[in-house]
Amino acid sequence: MSRIGKIIITALFACVVSHGNAQFCGTKFRGDVKQLRAEAAKMQHSRKSMKSSDIQYVALTVFNVESLGANLPLEVDKLYEGLDFANRYYAPAGIQFFICGSPRSLLGNTSYTYSESRRLLTPNNVSNTINIYYVDEVFAADLVIGGFSSFPWEQEQLIVIDKGFISNSLSSGGILAHELGHHLGLFHTHETFMGVELVNGSNCESAGDLICDTNADFNLSTGGLEGCNYVGNFVDVNGDLYNPDPRNIMSYAPSECLSRISELQAERINFYYNQEFSGYLQDCDFYPDLSVDSDIADLTIFSGQPIELELNLGNQNSNNESVRAEILFSITNEDQVSNFLIHS
Ligand SMILES: [Zn+2]
């Protein structure tokens, strides 16, 4: 594909500090229990929302939220490799995600809670796409976490992910798949808000994650794992041994383990996609597949003063074709905005 686009370069201070060990997802149950159970029952009885031959392409808009604090780099190659992994995991659901153009730079805070991100980040949302904000730190209840997501029935939609999670492509793919799962209507496999799911499966339609082909799970962040294998001997209230799946994308196993989606999870995703998100873009051509990096500090420029700008331009075009670009520089002062155009 050959695209012509304009990129607004924003000059920012860059400063990197070490990154702490974040815990996993902080998405908390939010929703109407009665309605969710009714929808789950509807899915059980209809079982027709998914057609195995159809592939839905779903547009993502990715934001690199840069701050004047930690300002971790967004590792774009790991981001794309992670997306490839996530797409493998979502193949059984017939859903494939793609990024509209390249990640967009956004000046923001060093850390975000869920309420802060809804207030401060969602105004940047690109409509009819899933908006994912990669930030330096994510907080929930004073704990550093890996990320969170909105659910389909919420007014304001976004996903926020800690940039530290995309330092390797498996972890990047795991957390992306997990948060996209929430976005498309999945709960944690250990969810307890609607009741604790029993190992014998007798309450699987009304408790836990409301999904009957995911084994009961006690929350794998509490133990029982050797690598990505469950070796624990945890039991439920009946004394039955748990057999949770650490590979399931909605478990709390380490994000690099998350790689599997169940058949009924795939159906649930398709139910909410069709109900809430069928207007999402399946193609987008309004933003170029280019990345631009620069660590230029804010500049004070005087009339007639030459300036040197060092920019790294990258072509993220998946076809490895050449791309023609126009770069638009914006210099803002109190009175006016001056635009400069540089042709490649
Ligand atoms: Zn989660």
Boltz pocket constraint, residues with backbone or C-beta under 6 A from the ligand:
constraints:
  - pocket:
      binder: B
      contacts: [[A, 25], [A, 26], [A, 27], [A, 147], [A, 178], [A, 179], [A, 182], [A, 188], [A, 250]]
      max_distance: 6.0
